[in-house]
Amino acid sequence: MPIKAARLYNDGKLVRELGPNEAIPDHCDPGDFFWLGLFEPTPGELEGIARRFGLHPLAVEDALKANQLPKVEAYGEQLFVVASTGNRDGDTIQSGETAFFLGRHFIVSVRHGSARTHSEVRARLESLPAKLAHGPDYVLYAVLDFIVDGYFPVIDAIEDRLLTVEESVMDTPLDADDIRHLYGQRHEIIRFQRLVGLMKDVASRLTSDADLPCIDDAVRPFFRDIWDHVQRAEFRLVGLRDVAASVVDTNNLLEQQRQGAITRQLAAWAAILAVPTAIAGIYGMNFEHMPELGWTFGYPFALGLMGSVCALLYWRFKRIGWL
């Protein structure tokens, strides 16, 4: 069964939990509201609930597609909200979605691709009947807050990984696999940042749009708290995106520095070795008339000259840091 929870509340207190095969009552008292949680329902399974609560067919279609971006839409006296969830699977950020149908006497959530159930939120609210007495709009706030809080463990894990790589790059150059991994991480961060930015728009509209149905003025300020959390998550994602790019840039700069140092060393040794090569090359031409060919000290003089010039060049290159 896709129904993970179906409960009836009155003035913030749990009246009873509906059985898996129990029909949802058509009548409810003024203080009553239903809270239904569904997980990846089929069209036929959602159809009965849609008829019971009069859900708009376009909203039902969006809830079944499971590929909607975060948004807020009003259908008459009902509100339809789509929120994006995030979960880290290895080095990949798995995004899911949760759709909410909100009416004066009900809230229906439809989860897709999210393993985090709302049982924790439900238990906490049931222990606070004064909060739950606000009605379905407060439940919407509590679940959205739960979803947004789930972003931070994902961000923390990515941040720890990137900071570790950032520290190690100063000592060990990145190989091709590391660079490909960083570019993949940056792509995941940008994609997740886009969803978080849309969630900020959802929270902003729930906070400021007075024309939205089913959101009481007493509850509206609570959505500002969600906006603040999303803003903080987006700010951290921007920083992580920059860190991922800077790690690659830093690695490239360090690699260029290492190559430059090696190039200077090779150039210095080539200059040193060029001196004896040039002198030996001259005296190896085998011309009959050459200076110092008949001089007794010609050979040791040539060797001494080679050694002196090479030592002078070595000292000079060592002094300027090329060796």
BELTAKA-V316822 format. One record per residue. RES is the residue in three letters. OMEGA is omega in degrees with one decimal (* if undefined). Layout:
BEGIN
RES | OMEGA
RES | OMEGA
END
This chain:
BEGIN
MET | 179.4
PRO | -178.0
ILE | 179.6
LYS | 178.1
ALA | 176.0
ALA | -174.7
ARG | 178.7
LEU | -179.4
TYR | 174.6
ASN | -178.9
ASP | 175.6
GLY | -178.4
LYS | 179.6
LEU | 176.6
VAL | 177.5
ARG | 176.5
GLU | -178.7
LEU | 178.0
GLY | -177.1
PRO | -179.7
ASN | -177.3
GLU | 178.3
ALA | 178.9
ILE | -177.3
PRO | 178.5
ASP | -176.7
HIS | 175.2
CYS | 178.6
ASP | -177.3
PRO | -178.3
GLY | -177.0
ASP | 164.3
PHE | -180.0
PHE | 174.2
TRP | -179.1
LEU | 175.6
GLY | -178.3
LEU | 178.6
PHE | 177.3
GLU | 179.4
PRO | 173.0
THR | 177.9
PRO | 179.9
GLY | -179.1
GLU | 180.0
LEU | -176.1
GLU | -179.1
GLY | 178.2
ILE | 178.5
ALA | 178.1
ARG | -177.4
ARG | -175.7
PHE | 178.7
GLY | -178.4
LEU | -178.6
HIS | -177.1
PRO | 178.6
LEU | 177.5
ALA | 177.8
VAL | 178.6
GLU | 178.4
ASP | -179.1
ALA | -179.1
LEU | -175.8
LYS | 177.7
ALA | 175.5
ASN | -176.9
GLN | 173.5
LEU | 179.0
PRO | -178.0
LYS | 175.1
VAL | 179.1
GLU | 177.9
ALA | 175.4
TYR | -177.8
GLY | 180.0
GLU | 179.0
GLN | -179.2
LEU | 178.7
PHE | -176.8
VAL | 174.7
VAL | 179.0
ALA | 178.4
SER | 176.3
THR | 179.7
GLY | 178.5
ASN | -178.0
ARG | 177.1
ASP | -174.1
GLY | 177.7
ASP | -178.1
THR | 174.6
ILE | 179.2
GLN | 179.7
SER | 174.5
GLY | 178.3
GLU | 174.3
THR | 178.9
ALA | -178.9
PHE | 169.9
PHE | -174.0
LEU | 174.1
GLY | -179.0
ARG | -175.3
HIS | 179.2
PHE | 166.3
ILE | 180.0
VAL | 177.3
SER | 179.8
VAL | -177.7
ARG | 173.4
HIS | 172.5
GLY | 178.7
SER | -179.5
ALA | -178.4
ARG | 178.6
THR | -179.4
HIS | -177.7
SER | 178.4
GLU | 178.5
VAL | -178.6
ARG | -179.9
ALA | -179.5
ARG | 179.9
LEU | 179.2
GLU | 174.8
SER | 178.5
LEU | -175.6
PRO | 178.6
ALA | 176.8
LYS | -178.0
LEU | 179.7
ALA | 176.2
HIS | 176.5
GLY | -175.9
PRO | -179.0
ASP | 176.1
TYR | 175.2
VAL | 177.3
LEU | 177.7
TYR | -175.7
ALA | -179.1
VAL | 176.8
LEU | 177.1
ASP | 177.1
PHE | 180.0
ILE | -178.1
VAL | 176.9
ASP | 177.7
GLY | 177.6
TYR | -168.6
PHE | 173.4
PRO | 177.1
VAL | -179.5
ILE | 179.7
ASP | -178.9
ALA | 178.9
ILE | -179.2
GLU | 178.8
ASP | -179.7
ARG | -177.8
LEU | 179.9
LEU | 176.1
THR | 178.6
VAL | -179.3
GLU | 178.9
GLU | -176.3
SER | -175.6
VAL | 178.9
MET | -178.4
ASP | -174.9
THR | 178.6
PRO | 177.4
LEU | 174.3
ASP | -175.0
ALA | 179.9
ASP | 178.6
ASP | -178.8
ILE | 176.6
ARG | 178.4
HIS | 179.6
LEU | 177.6
TYR | 175.6
GLY | 177.1
GLN | 179.9
ARG | 177.3
HIS | 178.5
GLU | -179.7
ILE | -179.5
ILE | 179.8
ARG | 179.8
PHE | 178.7
GLN | 178.4
ARG | 178.2
LEU | 179.4
VAL | 176.9
GLY | 177.1
LEU | 175.9
MET | 176.5
LYS | 176.5
ASP | 177.8
VAL | -180.0
ALA | 179.5
SER | -179.5
ARG | 177.7
LEU | 179.8
THR | -167.2
SER | -175.3
ASP | -177.2
ALA | -177.8
ASP | 180.0
LEU | 179.3
PRO | 171.4
CYS | 175.7
ILE | -179.4
ASP | 179.7
ASP | -179.3
ALA | -177.9
VAL | -173.4
ARG | -179.8
PRO | 180.0
PHE | -179.4
PHE | 175.3
ARG | 177.7
ASP | 176.9
ILE | 179.3
TRP | 179.3
ASP | 179.7
HIS | 179.7
VAL | 178.0
GLN | 179.1
ARG | 178.6
ALA | 179.8
GLU | 179.2
PHE | 179.9
ARG | 178.8
LEU | 175.9
VAL | 178.2
GLY | 179.5
LEU | 177.2
ARG | 178.7
ASP | 178.7
VAL | 179.6
ALA | 178.9
ALA | -177.5
SER | 178.1
VAL | 178.5
VAL | 179.6
ASP | 178.8
THR | 177.9
ASN | 179.3
ASN | 179.5
LEU | 179.0
LEU | 178.5
GLU | 176.4
GLN | 177.9
GLN | 178.4
ARG | 179.2
GLN | 177.8
GLY | 178.6
ALA | 178.7
ILE | 179.5
THR | 178.9
ARG | 178.1
GLN | 179.5
LEU | 179.7
ALA | 179.4
ALA | 179.6
TRP | 177.7
ALA | 178.4
ALA | 178.9
ILE | -178.2
LEU | -179.7
ALA | -177.1
VAL | 178.5
PRO | 178.3
THR | -179.1
ALA | -178.7
ILE | 179.4
ALA | 179.1
GLY | 179.4
ILE | -177.9
TYR | 176.8
GLY | -178.5
MET | 175.3
ASN | 171.4
PHE | -176.9
GLU | -176.9
HIS | 177.0
MET | -179.2
PRO | 175.2
GLU | 178.3
LEU | -180.0
GLY | -177.6
TRP | -176.7
THR | -177.0
PHE | -178.7
GLY | -178.0
TYR | 178.0
PRO | 177.4
PHE | 179.8
ALA | 178.2
LEU | 179.3
GLY | 178.0
LEU | 178.0
MET | -177.3
GLY | -178.3
SER | -178.7
VAL | 178.8
CYS | 178.4
ALA | 178.5
LEU | 178.9
LEU | 178.9
TYR | 178.8
TRP | -178.4
ARG | 179.9
PHE | 178.1
LYS | -178.1
ARG | -178.7
ILE | 174.2
GLY | 178.5
TRP | 179.4
LEU | *
END
